[in-house]
């Protein structure tokens, strides 16, 4: 609260609208995203289609580096708002769509558009929020998102059982659209309307040796994480026989753990650094696939869901903070775009490998392989990433 009271008026205005938009987006996310893969599987989607669903966010990230500069010539806020409006608005169509194929196509379309917002959001935050309090402010925004997701997930589970996914997803869409419009009220500082990085500029971030190391360890870590994405709904539906209401509670536990994670990791980032947070969480996050591997009842999955929420929250803050720490002034979007390109590359490959492995041997060997990859990345990060703050070049 002391940090909030010291904010300049423009930063305070931006924080409030980012927080309000995140809460509305959290309602949308909690009502839709945790259930999409489970609903598709229950409708008869094969494992390959679940892999496509799992890889869809990464495909959006992969394309973001090339599309973002072309779609928002001057104002990064616009690149957050317009793709978000289109992406979230797609779910208004769900009452008129039937079968798993249309649902998979809709979710893929959402992620393709939503991925465009990532570099622009990092650029917006870098411009409007003060460095000394940025981790806590972004963490607070994520807390609002997480709390809204918890409530929405708990409500959506029983609603899906009663009304079906069409009406529930359509109502969620309205909250998502309202969140995008609220974020659009953010005003950039004067002189903050220069162009985002041109399409090839993200390659320049690879010249930074510390950033290259960060990309390597997060690629290995993220490959293991993305492998779990299709394995989780397969585990819930095929082996644990979880109901939509149980999936809602599990998702709520993940979101609640993410609220705690955003508070803990936001403070950690401000006190130490984004890179130091990466060194810590990449190693500790190996607990998540191990806990999934040991889950043999829907309620036993509470632990891995919570672990996943806690560490994903930390990664969400730490990677963005690391980009802001390492990037020269005005180049945050380029660093963020480079990160998302490799995020996309692992995300469009790992789920399909996991899907093939799960089809042949079941989902549990996927979690074993994921645990090995995540633990390896964490050990390398402890040895190779610098401790403490790194001064921008």
C-alpha positions, -999 to 999 in steps of 0.1 A, spaced: 0 0 0 29 24 6 40 17 -30 5 26 -42 4 59 -23 37 70 -39 26 64 -74 25 93 -99 -11 101 -111 -6 85 -145 9 53 -131 -19 51 -105 -45 55 -133 -28 28 -154 -26 5 -124 -63 8 -115 -74 1 -151 -50 -27 -155 -63 -42 -122 -100 -38 -132 -94 -52 -166 -75 -82 -151 -104 -90 -127 -129 -90 -156 -104 -111 -177 -101 -135 -147 -138 -141 -147 -136 -150 -184 -105 -172 -180 -119 -190 -150 -151 -199 -168 -135 -210 -200 -99 -220 -202 -97 -247 -174 -127 -265 -189 -120 -263 -227 -98 -294 -229 -120 -314 -205 -152 -304 -224 -136 -313 -258 -124 -347 -245 -159 -354 -231 -174 -345 -264 -152 -371 -281 -121 -352 -291 -92 -376 -298 -58 -372 -281 -44 -354 -311 -70 -327 -309 -63 -322 -272 -26 -318 -282 -37 -291 -307 -56 -273 -279 -26 -275 -256 -3 -261 -283 -26 -233 -294 -13 -207 -269 22 -213 -280 13 -208 -317 -1 -174 -308 31 -165 -290 52 -178 -319 34 -155 -344 33 -125 -320 68 -114 -328 61 -109 -364 25 -97 -362 27 -73 -333 47 -45 -349 25 -47 -380 -8 -45 -361 0 -16 -338 22 9 -355 23 34 -326 4 26 -294 11 -8 -276 -21 -4 -257 -40 -8 -289 -22 -41 -296 -35 -54 -263 -71 -42 -267 -81 -51 -303 -68 -86 -304 -82 -92 -269 -116 -79 -280 -117 -103 -310 -103 -133 -291 -127 -131 -262 -156 -121 -283 -153 -154 -303 -169 -173 -274 -202 -155 -279 -206 -181 -308 -204 -212 -286 -242 -217 -281 -245 -221 -319 -216 -245 -323 -217 -282 -317 -192 -310 -315 -156 -311 -304 -142 -298 -338 -158 -264 -336 -148 -260 -299 -112 -268 -307 -112 -244 -336 -127 -217 -315 -101 -221 -287 -73 -222 -313 -86 -189 -328 -87 -174 -293 -51 -182 -286 -38 -171 -320 -53 -136 -313 -45 -135 -276 -8 -142 -282 -5 -109 -300 -10 -90 -267 20 -104 -249 49 -82 -261 27 -51 -262 15 -57 -226 51 -59 -215 60 -27 -233 30 -9 -218 39 -20 -183 75 -10 -188 64 25 -198 38 33 -172 48 16 -140 78 27 -119 107 2 -118 111 1 -80 75 -11 -75 67 -28 -108 69 -64 -94 45 -57 -66 21 -37 -88 20 -64 -116 17 -90 -88 -13 -72 -74 -29 -71 -108 -23 -108 -111 -38 -113 -77 -70 -96 -88 -70 -119 -119 -64 -150 -97 -91 -142 -72 -116 -136 -100 -105 -169 -117 -111 -188 -84 -146 -176 -80 -154 -180 -117 -141 -216 -118 -161 -226 -88 -193 -212 -103 -186 -224 -138 -182 -261 -128 -218 -267 -116 -231 -243 -143 -215 -264 -170 -232 -295 -156 -266 -278 -156 -265 -256 -187 -237 -270 -209 -207 -252 -222 -224 -231 -248 -243 -206 -226 -215 -206 -199 -188 -197 -224 -209 -171 -240 -216 -153 -207 -178 -155 -200 -171 -138 -233 -190 -107 -222 -167 -103 -191 -137 -108 -213 -147 -81 -237 -154 -57 -208 -119 -64 -195 -103 -55 -228 -122 -22 -230 -113 -13 -195 -76 -19 -202 -79 4 -233 -84 34 -210 -47 33 -200 -29 65 -210 8 63 -220 33 89 -208 39 118 -232 62 108 -260 53 72 -255 37 67 -289 68 56 -308 67 25 -329 72 -9 -314 102 -28 -326 101 -36 -364 96 -73 -373 133 -84 -374 143 -64 -342 136 -93 -318 167 -111 -332 189 -84 -317 180 -96 -282 199 -129 -289 232 -109 -289 228 -106 -251 247 -136 -236 228 -135 -203 195 -134 -222 206 -163 -244 213 -184 -213 178 -175 -199 162 -186 -232 180 -219 -232 170 -229 -196 135 -217 -200 132 -235 -233 141 -269 -216 119 -260 -186 90 -249 -208 93 -280 -230 85 -301 -199 58 -278 -189 41 -278 -223 43 -316 -223 20 -316 -193 -6 -294 -210 -24 -322 -229 -16 -349 -203 -36 -331 -176 -70 -333 -193 -63 -368 -204 -54 -378 -169 -85 -361 -155 -110 -376 -180 -95 -410 -189 -80 -422 -155 -94 -400 -127 -129 -397 -141 -132 -361 -127 -166 -344 -131 -169 -307 -143 -176 -296 -107 -144 -313 -95 -124 -297 -124 -138 -264 -112 -125 -270 -77 -91 -281 -90 -89 -250 -112 -100 -228 -83 -72 -243 -62 -47 -235 -90 -60 -200 -92 -59 -195 -55 -23 -208 -53 -15 -183 -81 -28 -155 -60 -4 -165 -33 23 -169 -59 19 -135 -74 22 -119 -39 52 -140 -29 70 -138 -63 62 -101 -68 78 -92 -35 108 -115 -43 113 -99 -77 114 -64 -62 137 -74 -34 161 -95 -54 156 -95 -92 137 -113 -120 168 -134 -128 172 -145 -92 135 -155 -91 141 -175 -122 170 -193 -106 149 -203 -77 115 -212 -92 129 -232 -122 144 -257 -98 115 -258 -73 89 -262 -100 100 -298 -105 75 -306 -77 45 -301 -101 51 -331 -125 61 -353 -96 28 -346 -79 8 -352 -110 26 -385 -114 15 -396 -79 -21 -385 -83 -46 -414 -83 -78 -397 -73 -94 -364 -85 -89 -348 -51 -52 -359 -50 -48 -337 -80 -53 -306 -58 -17 -306 -48 -2 -306 -84 -29 -281 -95 -19 -258 -66 18 -263 -72 13 -254 -109 -6 -223 -101 20 -211 -76 50 -216 -99 34 -204 -131 25 -172 -113 62 -168 -104 73 -175 -139 48 -150 -153 63 -122 -132 99 -133 -134 103 -137 -171 88 -103 -178 109 -87 -150 140 -104 -165 133 -89 -199 129 -55 -184 161 -58 -164 182 -70 -194 167 -49 -222 181 -15 -231 156 14 -229 129 11 -256 138 -26 -263 116 -44 -238 91 -54 -265 119 -69 -286 132 -90 -256 96 -101 -247 90 -110 -284 122 -131 -285 111 -149 -254 76 -156 -268 90 -169 -301 109 -197 -283 79 -201 -260 59 -207 -291 85 -231 -306 84 -254 -276 47 -251 -273 39 -262 -309 62 -293 -305 60 -305 -269 22 -312 -267 23 -334 -298 52 -354 -285 32 -357 -252 0 -367 -271 18 -394 -290 34 -407 -258 1 -406 -239 -17 -424 -267 8 -452 -266 15 -455 -228 -10 -433 -210 -5 -399 -195 17 -408 -165 50 -414 -185 45 -379 -198 47 -365 -163 79 -385 -156 96 -371 -187 84 -336 -178 99 -340 -143 133 -349 -157 133 -319 -181 121 -294 -155 146 -306 -129 174 -304 -155 165 -268 -164 164 -258 -128 199 -272 -121 214 -255 -151 197 -222 -142 213 -223 -107 247 -228 -122 246 -205 -152 222 -176 -145 237 -147 -126 225 -141 -90 212 -106 -80 203 -77 -103 219 -74 -137 225 -39 -150 210 -31 -184 236 -29 -212 
